[in-house]
Amino acid sequence: MWSFDGELSGQPGRSLHLDTQLGRAIIVSYLGYRANGTALFLQASGVRDADESSFVGPLQEFRSGPVIGGRSANGEVAGSPGNIRVAFDTPSSGTVTLPGDVPRRISRFNLNDAASRELPFRESVFSLHANPNESGVVPGSYRVQVKDGTFRMSQVSTTTGVLCTYAGPYQVQAQGLESQGVSTCTDASGVQRQQPYRLERLSVDQLGRVTGSMQQGDSDGILLGICSPDAPALATGPFTCVQGPNFTTVQPGMWAFDEELDGQPGRSLQIDLQNRDSATVVSYVGYRSDGSSLFLQGVSASKFAVRVLYSTPLREYRNGPVIGGAIQAGEEAATLGEMQFEFDSATTGTVTLPSESPRRISRYRYENHATRFDKAYDVVVYPYGRSEGVVTFADIVARDDEFRMDTQVPSTGVNCQYRGAYRLTGEGLTSDGTRTCTDGAGTATTEAYSAEQFTVDGNGILRGVIIEVAGYDARGVAQRRANLYLGSCPGFRKCSPAELDQPR
């Protein structure tokens, strides 16, 4: 969810929902109002420019699709007011030009207040892995602190004789922290070297994994790591890097009604939840009984997670801003009742709308990133809840309905082979099968594994979770463990678009 910067008054208004699946394709949903005050949605879709910083496409209105508690029917294109243009100047800000309107500033909407979004950065210890030649950052432990308007990231220890500190103003966005300032590195003899830096998208996910992008001089690389669970306690209570016991949160973006996926216009859900914020916003885009399009919204105080039942009022709004018209606050028009959600995975679940029976929903998939899982990656594997990771070489193949991953751990000599089926889901894939590992003495063991939420983004950052058997208790019951995977192209560097999306 993106907001119009000059329209954030705390009152109902309009917004944009921008959905991408880690590639160049994009779906833009505009939630706004007609001249008669009724709510509507418009949509555009296509492929972003080669530099991925802008998109232009026809904004279309639809009509006569499915009605809540009423008819089931395909929608149809009702017309187009013209083109929409979206241009980004940072990962969380840009401009939108609607048909017949002037360019307007937009930014990623923050679901919670600044204090809650700052929490992972107030005083934490991050164990970071980086390629010094690419990012200028030496791997190691760093104490991160935001205080009095200043971001500070200080290297805790050194194996090279050099200690570095990064300091400058910062801004916390919906998907992470951005900072621009000066790095100061001091060598063993006390000589200091300073240079400017720019840090983007430094974020901590619900599992404690840390990612970011660092630019220093001619260096432009990525940071990968984990938030140490033994970081100092905050004044507000102990800060754990992991947000609660639920292991899997729902994947944000556009969700489809499974039984309505027939290639024709219809309705959908837009689910927005952010890295460490607790709230979830759900936007329903559908139709009235007279055929006109509308949007409805519900807000949950909780972040949607798997195997939990959620309920939220579904509300309609009216009298907000009209494209090309005056900026004015909207108002609530009606509450249609409660909608309920229950998810069985990060990308599948059920929704029960007012006056309807439960319906299956899934993360809408319109890009196929299987090629990105046909690569070799350098990975750090972290046992869940621990900050000590193991550098691992992983060679992955996902094709012809078979998932194969061969891993090598140089420090221990353990080699493992993962073999199973896979399923493309939303932005990535899941896989279940068997893992056979051989240790340095030649002893082999075979157990079951389950790979969840494996994704590779546009920079080549690989994320995933593998759940596997770690042994058996006295009763013979399998004891399972979770390993967090975080990696990138060989050498822990950004992948180029050519190597990322081309088959090997």
GUROSE-257709 format. One record per residue (C-alpha): x, y, z. Coordinates in steps of 0.05 Angstrom, whole numbers, padded with zeros to 5 digits, always signed. Example, Ala and Ser with C-alpha at 12.3 -4.5 7.8 and 13.67 -1.06 7.14 Angstrom:
+00246-00090+00156/+00273-00021+00143/
This chain:
+00000+00000+00000/+00026+00068-00021/-00002+00135+00002/-00008+00203-00031/+00039+00246+00011/-00004+00308+00015/-00066+00270+00034/-00046+00236+00098/-00094+00268+00148/-00115+00208+00189/-00181+00207+00152/-00203+00157+00098/-00175+00173+00029/-00145+00139-00031/-00084+00096-00042/-00044+00055-00092/-00028-00019-00085/+00035-00038-00123/+00047-00112-00130/+00112-00140-00157/+00139-00211-00151/+00214-00196-00146/+00217-00183-00221/+00198-00128-00271/+00124-00144-00279/+00078-00100-00238/+00004-00093-00222/-00020-00024-00200/-00087-00018-00165/-00116+00051-00154/-00167+00056-00098/-00206+00121-00103/-00273+00154-00115/-00321+00176-00170/-00350+00246-00177/-00414+00220-00144/-00374+00200-00082/-00376+00125-00091/-00312+00084-00082/-00281+00050-00143/-00219+00012-00163/-00178+00019-00227/-00120-00025-00249/-00060-00025-00295/-00009-00080-00307/+00052-00092-00349/+00128-00092-00346/+00171-00038-00316/+00224-00003-00357/+00292-00037-00364/+00319+00005-00306/+00259-00018-00265/+00248+00053-00239/+00185+00072-00277/+00122+00043-00308/+00070+00070-00357/+00006+00034-00375/-00069+00043-00388/-00110+00049-00325/-00173+00008-00334/-00241+00003-00299/-00279-00062-00295/-00352-00080-00283/-00402-00136-00274/-00357-00184-00236/-00375-00226-00174/-00416-00194-00119/-00407-00211-00045/-00463-00259-00026/-00492-00253-00096/-00477-00271-00168/-00415-00305-00193/-00395-00278-00261/-00335-00256-00301/-00321-00182-00302/-00308-00141-00364/-00269-00079-00383/-00314-00018-00374/-00265+00033-00403/-00201+00071-00390/-00191+00143-00367/-00121+00142-00396/-00050+00122-00377/-00020+00120-00307/+00055+00134-00297/+00092+00113-00235/+00165+00133-00226/+00208+00114-00166/+00267+00154-00139/+00280+00108-00079/+00253+00039-00060/+00199+00073-00018/+00184+00140-00053/+00166+00167-00121/+00112+00202-00162/+00048+00180-00195/+00015+00216-00253/-00058+00197-00260/-00097+00210-00325/-00110+00285-00332/-00075+00301-00266/-00009+00331-00245/+00048+00288-00217/+00038+00274-00143/+00088+00249-00092/+00075+00179-00064/+00110+00137-00012/+00105+00068+00019/+00051+00071+00072/+00074+00055+00143/+00025+00012+00181/+00052+00028+00250/+00084+00088+00282/+00157+00107+00277/+00173+00082+00347/+00152+00010+00332/+00188+00011+00265/+00252+00034+00298/+00251-00022+00349/+00299-00071+00313/+00351-00015+00306/+00348+00019+00373/+00404-00024+00402/+00419-00091+00371/+00478-00134+00350/+00478-00157+00278/+00524-00212+00253/+00536-00189+00181/+00565-00225+00121/+00588-00183+00062/+00637-00181+00005/+00686-00125+00024/+00705-00115-00049/+00632-00104-00067/+00604-00066-00007/+00665-00041+00030/+00638-00075+00093/+00681-00126+00130/+00643-00188+00155/+00634-00190+00230/+00591-00168+00288/+00563-00097+00289/+00526-00059+00343/+00470-00020+00311/+00436+00038+00346/+00388+00094+00327/+00385+00151+00377/+00372+00226+00374/+00362+00225+00299/+00428+00190+00285/+00442+00119+00258/+00505+00087+00283/+00533+00019+00263/+00599+00001+00298/+00643-00059+00286/+00649-00098+00351/+00713-00138+00335/+00763-00147+00279/+00807-00200+00248/+00841-00151+00200/+00863-00098+00249/+00813-00048+00222/+00751-00025+00259/+00696+00014+00223/+00638+00057+00245/+00581+00084+00202/+00543+00145+00227/+00492+00192+00197/+00419+00213+00196/+00368+00159+00181/+00296+00148+00159/+00255+00086+00176/+00210+00065+00118/+00158+00010+00114/+00208-00043+00090/+00271-00020+00127/+00319+00034+00147/+00356+00082+00101/+00417+00123+00122/+00468+00168+00089/+00530+00191+00125/+00604+00179+00135/+00642+00115+00150/+00705+00120+00193/+00754+00062+00192/+00813+00060+00239/+00872+00012+00228/+00917-00020+00280/+00964+00040+00280/+00908+00089+00293/+00905+00118+00223/+00834+00137+00202/+00801+00135+00134/+00734+00167+00120/+00686+00163+00061/+00612+00174+00049/+00564+00116+00050/+00491+00103+00031/+00453+00047+00065/+00386+00025+00036/+00333-00025+00057/+00368-00048+00121/+00314-00093+00148/+00302-00148+00198/+00248-00199+00181/+00205-00237+00230/+00257-00293+00234/+00314-00244+00251/+00347-00246+00182/+00382-00180+00164/+00390-00155+00093/+00410-00088+00063/+00448-00053+00008/+00511-00011+00021/+00544+00039-00027/+00613+00067-00011/+00654+00102-00064/+00658+00054-00123/+00631-00004-00081/+00558-00025-00085/+00542-00090-00051/+00494-00126-00005/+00494-00142+00069/+00468-00208+00096/+00463-00231+00167/+00425-00247+00230/+00403-00207+00290/+00437-00236+00352/+00385-00261+00402/+00429-00240+00461/+00426-00166+00443/+00419-00118+00502/+00350-00111+00533/+00313-00046+00517/+00280-00001+00567/+00213-00025+00540/+00231-00098+00554/+00274-00152+00525/+00281-00148+00449/+00284-00215+00414/+00302-00216+00341/+00245-00263+00326/+00174-00237+00330/+00137-00290+00369/+00130-00365+00363/+00093-00368+00297/+00143-00389+00245/+00109-00367+00181/+00075-00301+00164/+00031-00291+00103/+00062-00266+00038/+00038-00195+00023/+00011-00175-00045/-00047-00193-00090/-00088-00255-00073/-00137-00290-00119/-00201-00329-00107/-00180-00398-00131/-00247-00419-00162/-00250-00353-00201/-00183-00359-00236/-00205-00368-00308/-00165-00314-00344/-00222-00264-00343/-00228-00200-00301/-00254-00214-00231/-00242-00194-00159/-00182-00200-00113/-00153-00185-00045/-00094-00139-00032/-00059-00159+00033/-00006-00113+00062/+00037-00130+00122/+00107-00104+00134/+00171-00133+00161/+00164-00123+00235/+00099-00084+00242/+00041-00119+00275/-00018-00093+00233/-00047-00121+00169/-00089-00082+00118/-00135-00121+00070/-00166-00086+00010/-00222-00122-00027/-00232-00101-00099/-00298-00125-00128/-00366-00104-00152/-00435-00079-00131/-00500-00110-00152/-00508-00056-00205/-00443-00079-00237/-00400-00019-00216/-00332-00032-00185/-00316-00016-00113/-00263-00026-00060/-00273-00045+00013/-00221-00049+00068/-00208-00083+00134/-00152-00072+00184/-00126-00124+00234/-00084-00105+00294/-00045-00170+00284/+00003-00191+00230/-00029-00249+00191/+00006-00314+00207/-00006-00386+00189/-00055-00430+00228/-00089-00372+00264/-00161-00348+00254/-00169-00273+00242/-00231-00231+00238/-00239-00158+00217/-00297-00112+00198/-00304-00099+00123/-00317-00025+00110/-00338+00017+00050/-00318+00090+00042/-00343+00150+00002/-00331+00223-00017/-00255+00219-00021/-00210+00252-00074/-00229+00247-00147/-00175+00242-00201/-00158+00312-00222/-00203+00342-00169/-00196+00374-00101/-00161+00338-00044/-00212+00322+00009/-00221+00272+00065/-00267+00213+00054/-00314+00182+00105/-00340+00114+00124/-00402+00096+00084/-00421+00029+00114/-00395-00034+00149/-00416-00096+00110/-00399-00145+00166/-00340-00187+00187/-00291-00222+00142/-00250-00280+00169/-00183-00308+00147/-00146-00373+00161/-00082-00392+00126/-00051-00461+00119/+00013-00435+00087/+00046-00369+00071/+00012-00369+00003/-00054-00408+00012/-00115-00402+00057/-00189-00388+00062/-00230-00324+00068/-00302-00319+00092/-00336-00255+00068/-00402-00230+00096/-00460-00274+00073/-00412-00322+00038/-00386-00391+00051/-00310-00400+00061/-00271-00394-00004/-00201-00416-00021/-00151-00361-00036/-00078-00361-00057/-00023-00312-00071/-00034-00293-00144/+00026-00315-00186/+00040-00281-00252/+00116-00288-00257/+00156-00352-00262/+00222-00346-00227/+00242-00420-00232/+00304-00399-00272/+00330-00363-00210/+00332-00431-00175/+00378-00459-00229/+00441-00427-00200/+00499-00435-00152/+00495-00391-00090/+00539-00376-00030/+00495-00384+00031/+00500-00374+00106/+00457-00425+00143/+00433-00404+00212/+00401-00454+00260/+00336-00421+00281/+00346-00378+00343/+00422-00375+00338/+00469-00322+00311/+00526-00368+00290/+00519-00385+00216/+00556-00435+00173/+00581-00414+00104/+00554-00463+00054/+00560-00472-00022/+00492-00489-00051/+00479-00512-00122/+00404-00510-00138/+00364-00537-00196/+00288-00532-00202/+00262-00558-00268/+00220-00615-00297/+00181-00618-00231/+00243-00637-00192/+00280-00597-00139/+00353-00613-00129/+00401-00578-00082/+00472-00601-00068/+00507-00566-00010/+00579-00567+00014/+00604-00540+00081/+00679-00525+00073/+00692-00519+00148/+00664-00589+00165/+00669-00628+00100/+00595-00646+00104/+00560-00654+00036/+00484-00660+00029/+00437-00676-00028/+00365-00653-00026/+00317-00687-00075/+00242-00675-00080/+00184-00645-00117/+00171-00570-00117/+00113-00523-00125/+00117-00450-00148/+00082-00405-00098/+00075-00330-00104/+00146-00303-00105/+00183-00368-00098/+00175-00443-00086/+00166-00497-00034/+00193-00567-00035/+00187-00632+00003/+00232-00693-00004/+00292-00728+00026/+00360-00703+00047/+00421-00748+00046/+00483-00722+00081/+00554-00751+00083/+00603-00728+00136/+00679-00725+00131/+00686-00797+00153/+00640-00821+00097/+00580-00837+00142/+00514-00823+00106/+00446-00807+00137/+00379-00797+00101/+00320-00758+00130/+00259-00720+00105/+00261-00645+00093/+00211-00589+00078/+00235-00526+00043/+00190-00465+00055/+00187-00395+00024/+00249-00401-00019/+00255-00336-00058/+00308-00299-00098/+00299-00224-00107/+00323-00178-00162/+00391-00170-00129/+00400-00245-00124/+00388-00248-00048/+00364-00319-00033/+00320-00330+00028/+00290-00395+00053/+00274-00441+00110/+00288-00515+00112/+00257-00558+00166/+00291-00626+00176/+00300-00681+00227/+00354-00667+00278/+00348-00733+00316/+00300-00774+00357/+00279-00772+00430/+00277-00832+00477/+00209-00851+00450/+00233-00851+00378/+00196-00787+00361/+00232-00744+00309/+00259-00678+00334/+00255-00626+00279/+00298-00565+00271/+00293-00505+00225/+00352-00475+00188/+00348-00405+00159/+00381-00396+00090/+00408-00329+00069/+00453-00322+00009/+00471-00290-00057/+00512-00301-00120/+00581-00332-00111/+00627-00286-00072/+00567-00258-00033/+00554-00205-00085/+00495-00178-00124/+00474-00218-00184/+00471-00183-00251/+00404-00186-00287/+00436-00227-00342/+00461-00282-00297/+00400-00281-00253/+00346-00292-00306/+00384-00332-00358/+00385-00409-00355/+00454-00437-00344/
